[in-house]
Amino acid sequence: MHELLPLSWIRIHGIRPVYRDIALPFSRTRWISYADIPYDYTLQILYEDLSRSYPDGYVLRGCTPSTGTFFFERSCMTLRTGAEAVLELNRSHLERKTVLGSLARGARQGEVTEILMNEANQHHFEQFRRETKHAHKPQLRHLFRENPSRACRCFVFRSCSGQWLAAITLSARGLTEVHTELMLRHRSAPGDIMESLVAGIFEILKSEGFLEWSLGEVPFMMLMQNPEEPLTPIEQLMVSLVSNWKHVYDFEGLYRFKNKFAPLWRPVMLCTNRNLSPFMLAQLAVSMGFTDILTHESFGMFRQSLISV
């Protein structure tokens, strides 16, 4: 059995891996944001191929603890960045009262269906994205497969009149494991729609024989909840900064939503075969678009404070 790939990396029936990377020029290394990896590639084969393909160094994010340990044992440096919410499809995750209440209300609004990502539906999907709540704000970049294609499956909650109210895209992390890429809700959709969409997808994946569905990472949150292992100095630095970022990225709200489904919380790791420094993390924050969001939200708060004076 293969170890799970990093988040947004997928398994393919191919001969060679395909890497998507972004230069971190001041660190003289590259961040491999996601990749397509052949099914017959073990972690050892992947490690050897990365070493050949990136002689100046590489950074991976979204690794499981076991994958992080594998790279750590080969002289790489690791860092905990948060935790992913994992739904085990052979167990119950939809029985909490808050979820059951949402499902009862959502059932009156429409139904969950899978959308074939052909050209027409990709166009429809992009139009839908422009109608979501945060579409006018800067977005995180390179953390997800942002443009659904044949590499992703797309599920929508469609109203009785045919309107898309919410959408979730999934990628194949393994033979029996899938990972959430995008979770989108129409700006006028009822509040219970996303819970109903998750529940509908859960039942579809379970019926297809999948064993695990990752709802994706909640950054920072688990580092702030008394982790079993002491924080490293860089992890302590991240935690000290997080309290000033709550107006930028609502990771607490993201945690509350995903925790409704009683998931298994699995730590998420960043790995690099170069020196892991605050400077490298700052470059990653720029590449991810986090600094753009920070600037936008901070300016918005400043402007609001001037208006209220």
C-alpha positions as CSV (number, residue, x, y, z in Angstrom):
1,M,0.0,0.0,0.0
2,H,1.3,3.5,-1.0
3,E,1.6,6.2,1.6
4,L,-0.7,9.1,0.8
5,L,0.6,11.9,-1.4
6,P,0.6,15.5,-0.3
7,L,-2.6,17.4,-0.5
8,S,-3.7,18.2,-4.1
9,W,-1.2,15.7,-5.5
10,I,-2.9,12.9,-7.5
11,R,-2.2,9.4,-8.7
12,I,-2.3,8.8,-12.4
13,H,-2.0,5.9,-14.8
14,G,1.2,7.2,-16.3
15,I,4.9,6.5,-16.8
16,R,6.5,9.8,-15.5
17,P,5.4,12.3,-12.8
18,V,4.3,15.8,-13.8
19,Y,5.3,18.5,-11.3
20,R,3.8,22.0,-11.0
21,D,6.3,24.2,-9.2
22,I,6.9,27.8,-8.3
23,A,10.2,29.5,-7.8
24,L,11.2,30.8,-4.4
25,P,14.1,32.9,-5.8
26,F,15.6,34.2,-2.6
27,S,15.8,30.7,-1.2
28,R,17.1,29.2,-4.4
29,T,14.6,26.5,-4.3
30,R,11.2,25.6,-5.7
31,W,7.8,24.9,-4.1
32,I,6.1,22.0,-5.8
33,S,2.5,23.0,-5.3
34,Y,1.0,19.9,-6.8
35,A,1.9,17.0,-9.0
36,D,0.5,14.0,-10.9
37,I,2.3,10.8,-9.7
38,P,2.2,7.3,-11.3
39,Y,0.5,4.7,-9.2
40,D,3.7,2.5,-9.2
41,Y,5.8,5.3,-7.6
42,T,6.6,4.5,-4.0
43,L,7.8,7.2,-1.7
44,Q,11.4,6.0,-2.2
45,I,11.0,6.3,-6.0
46,L,9.4,9.7,-5.6
47,Y,12.2,10.9,-3.3
48,E,14.9,9.8,-5.8
49,D,13.1,11.5,-8.6
50,L,12.6,14.7,-6.7
51,S,16.3,14.7,-5.9
52,R,17.2,14.4,-9.6
53,S,14.6,16.8,-10.8
54,Y,15.3,19.6,-8.3
55,P,19.1,19.7,-7.6
56,D,18.7,23.2,-6.1
57,G,16.1,22.0,-3.6
58,Y,12.4,21.7,-3.2
59,V,9.5,22.4,-0.8
60,L,6.4,20.2,-0.3
61,R,3.4,21.1,1.7
62,G,0.3,19.1,2.7
63,C,2.2,15.9,3.7
64,T,0.9,13.4,6.2
65,P,2.9,12.7,9.3
66,S,4.2,9.3,7.9
67,T,5.3,11.0,4.7
68,G,6.9,13.8,6.7
69,T,8.8,11.2,8.8
70,F,10.0,9.5,5.6
71,F,11.5,12.7,4.3
72,F,12.8,13.7,7.7
73,E,14.8,10.4,7.9
74,R,16.4,11.4,4.6
75,S,17.8,14.6,6.0
76,C,14.9,16.9,5.1
77,M,13.4,19.4,7.5
78,T,9.7,19.3,8.5
79,L,7.2,21.7,10.0
80,R,3.6,21.2,11.2
81,T,1.3,23.7,9.5
82,G,-2.1,22.6,10.6
83,A,-4.4,19.5,10.3
84,E,-6.7,18.0,7.8
85,A,-10.2,16.8,8.5
86,V,-10.5,13.2,7.4
87,L,-13.8,11.4,7.0
88,E,-13.5,7.6,7.1
89,L,-16.3,6.4,4.8
90,N,-16.9,3.1,6.6
91,R,-17.8,5.0,9.7
92,S,-20.6,7.4,10.7
93,H,-19.9,11.1,10.4
94,L,-23.4,12.5,9.9
95,E,-25.1,11.8,13.2
96,R,-24.5,15.0,15.2
97,K,-27.7,17.0,15.8
98,T,-26.4,20.1,14.1
99,V,-25.7,18.1,10.9
100,L,-29.0,16.2,11.0
101,G,-30.9,19.5,11.4
102,S,-29.1,21.0,8.4
103,L,-29.8,17.9,6.3
104,A,-33.5,18.1,7.1
105,R,-33.6,21.7,6.0
106,G,-31.4,21.2,3.0
107,A,-33.5,18.3,1.7
108,R,-36.3,20.8,1.0
109,Q,-34.0,23.0,-1.1
110,G,-32.9,20.6,-3.9
111,E,-30.5,17.7,-4.5
112,V,-26.8,16.7,-4.8
113,T,-25.6,15.7,-8.3
114,E,-22.2,15.1,-10.0
115,I,-21.4,17.3,-12.9
116,L,-19.3,16.1,-15.8
117,M,-16.5,18.7,-16.2
118,N,-16.9,19.2,-20.0
119,E,-16.3,22.5,-21.6
120,A,-19.8,23.8,-21.1
121,N,-19.8,22.9,-17.4
122,Q,-16.3,24.3,-16.8
123,H,-17.7,27.6,-18.2
124,H,-20.7,27.3,-15.9
125,F,-18.4,26.6,-12.9
126,E,-16.4,29.7,-13.5
127,Q,-19.5,31.8,-13.7
128,F,-20.7,30.2,-10.5
129,R,-17.3,31.1,-8.8
130,R,-17.9,34.8,-9.6
131,E,-21.2,34.6,-7.7
132,T,-19.8,33.2,-4.5
133,K,-19.5,35.2,-1.3
134,H,-15.8,36.0,-1.4
135,A,-15.3,36.2,-5.2
136,H,-14.5,39.9,-5.0
137,K,-11.6,39.4,-2.6
138,P,-8.0,38.3,-3.3
139,Q,-7.8,34.5,-3.3
140,L,-5.2,32.0,-2.1
141,R,-3.1,30.6,-4.9
142,H,-1.5,27.3,-5.8
143,L,-2.9,25.6,-2.7
144,F,-5.7,23.8,-4.6
145,R,-6.4,22.6,-8.1
146,E,-8.2,25.9,-8.9
147,N,-9.4,25.1,-12.4
148,P,-11.5,21.9,-12.4
149,S,-10.8,19.6,-15.4
150,R,-10.6,15.9,-16.0
151,A,-8.3,15.7,-13.0
152,C,-11.2,16.6,-10.7
153,R,-14.7,15.5,-10.0
154,C,-17.3,18.1,-9.3
155,F,-20.4,17.8,-7.2
156,V,-23.1,20.5,-6.9
157,F,-26.1,21.1,-4.8
158,R,-28.7,22.1,-7.3
159,S,-32.0,23.8,-6.3
160,C,-35.4,22.6,-7.5
161,S,-35.2,25.3,-10.2
162,G,-31.8,24.1,-11.4
163,Q,-29.7,26.8,-9.8
164,W,-26.3,25.8,-8.4
165,L,-26.2,26.7,-4.7
166,A,-22.9,25.1,-3.7
167,A,-20.1,23.1,-5.3
168,I,-17.2,20.9,-4.2
169,T,-14.4,19.5,-6.3
170,L,-12.4,16.4,-5.5
171,S,-9.1,14.9,-6.6
172,A,-8.0,11.3,-6.4
173,R,-5.2,11.1,-3.8
174,G,-5.0,7.3,-4.1
175,L,-7.0,4.3,-5.2
176,T,-9.5,4.6,-2.3
177,E,-8.8,8.1,-1.0
178,V,-10.0,11.5,-2.3
179,H,-9.2,15.0,-1.3
180,T,-11.3,18.2,-1.4
181,E,-10.0,20.9,-3.6
182,L,-12.6,23.7,-3.7
183,M,-15.7,24.3,-1.5
184,L,-17.9,27.1,-2.9
185,R,-21.3,28.4,-1.8
186,H,-23.4,30.9,-3.8
187,R,-23.7,34.2,-2.0
188,S,-27.5,33.8,-1.8
189,A,-27.6,30.1,-0.8
190,P,-29.2,29.1,2.5
191,G,-26.8,28.4,5.3
192,D,-27.5,24.6,5.4
193,I,-26.6,23.9,1.8
194,M,-22.9,23.0,2.3
195,E,-23.7,20.5,5.0
196,S,-26.2,18.9,2.7
197,L,-23.7,18.8,-0.1
198,V,-21.1,17.1,2.1
199,A,-23.6,14.5,3.2
200,G,-24.7,13.7,-0.3
201,I,-21.1,13.3,-1.5
202,F,-20.3,11.2,1.5
203,E,-23.0,8.7,0.5
204,I,-21.9,8.6,-3.1
205,L,-18.3,8.0,-2.3
206,K,-19.2,5.3,0.2
207,S,-21.3,3.5,-2.4
208,E,-18.4,3.6,-4.8
209,G,-16.1,1.8,-2.4
210,F,-13.9,4.8,-1.4
211,L,-12.5,4.5,2.2
212,E,-11.3,8.0,3.0
213,W,-12.4,11.6,2.1
214,S,-10.2,14.5,3.3
215,L,-12.1,17.7,3.7
216,G,-8.8,19.5,3.5
217,E,-6.5,21.4,5.8
218,V,-7.3,23.9,8.6
219,P,-4.1,25.9,8.9
220,F,-2.6,26.8,12.2
221,M,-5.6,25.6,14.3
222,M,-4.2,22.4,15.7
223,L,-0.9,24.0,16.6
224,M,-2.9,26.2,19.0
225,Q,-4.7,23.3,20.7
226,N,-2.1,21.7,23.0
227,P,-0.3,19.5,20.5
228,E,1.1,16.2,21.8
229,E,4.6,17.1,20.8
230,P,6.2,20.5,21.8
231,L,6.3,23.2,19.2
232,T,9.5,23.9,17.4
233,P,10.9,27.5,17.4
234,I,9.5,28.2,13.9
235,E,6.1,26.6,14.9
236,Q,6.1,28.9,17.9
237,L,6.7,31.9,15.7
238,M,3.8,30.9,13.5
239,V,1.5,30.6,16.5
240,S,2.6,33.9,17.9
241,L,1.6,35.6,14.6
242,V,-1.7,33.8,14.1
243,S,-3.5,35.9,16.8
244,N,-2.9,38.9,14.6
245,W,-4.3,37.2,11.4
246,K,-7.8,36.3,12.5
247,H,-9.2,39.2,10.5
248,V,-7.4,37.9,7.4
249,Y,-8.3,34.2,7.3
250,D,-11.2,32.7,9.3
251,F,-9.4,29.4,10.2
252,E,-11.5,29.1,13.4
253,G,-14.8,29.2,11.3
254,L,-13.3,26.7,8.9
255,Y,-12.4,24.4,11.8
256,R,-15.9,24.7,13.3
257,F,-17.6,23.8,10.0
258,K,-15.3,20.8,9.3
259,N,-15.5,19.6,12.9
260,K,-19.3,19.3,12.6
261,F,-18.7,16.0,10.9
262,A,-16.7,14.4,13.7
263,P,-13.6,13.9,11.5
264,L,-10.3,12.3,12.3
265,W,-7.8,15.3,12.6
266,R,-4.5,14.4,11.0
267,P,-1.5,16.7,11.2
268,V,-0.3,18.3,8.0
269,M,3.4,18.8,7.4
270,L,5.7,20.9,5.2
271,C,8.9,19.3,4.1
272,T,12.0,20.7,2.4
273,N,15.5,19.4,1.7
274,R,16.9,22.9,2.2
275,N,17.2,25.1,5.3
276,L,13.7,25.8,6.7
277,S,13.7,29.4,7.9
278,P,11.2,32.2,8.6
279,F,12.4,33.8,5.4
280,M,11.4,30.7,3.3
281,L,8.0,30.8,5.0
282,A,7.6,34.5,4.1
283,Q,8.3,33.7,0.5
284,L,5.7,30.9,0.6
285,A,3.2,33.3,2.0
286,V,3.8,35.7,-0.9
287,S,3.5,32.9,-3.5
288,M,0.3,31.6,-1.9
289,G,-1.3,35.0,-2.1
290,F,-1.6,35.3,1.7
291,T,0.1,38.6,1.8
292,D,-2.3,40.0,-0.8
293,I,-5.2,38.9,1.4
294,L,-3.5,40.4,4.5
295,T,-3.1,43.7,2.7
296,H,-6.6,43.8,1.4
297,E,-8.3,42.9,4.7
298,S,-6.0,45.2,6.8
299,F,-6.7,48.1,4.4
300,G,-10.4,47.4,4.7
301,M,-10.3,47.5,8.5
302,F,-8.3,50.7,8.4
303,R,-10.8,52.3,6.0
304,Q,-13.7,51.2,8.2
305,S,-12.0,52.7,11.2
306,L,-11.7,56.1,9.4
307,I,-15.4,56.0,8.4
308,S,-16.5,55.3,12.0
309,V,-14.5,58.2,13.5
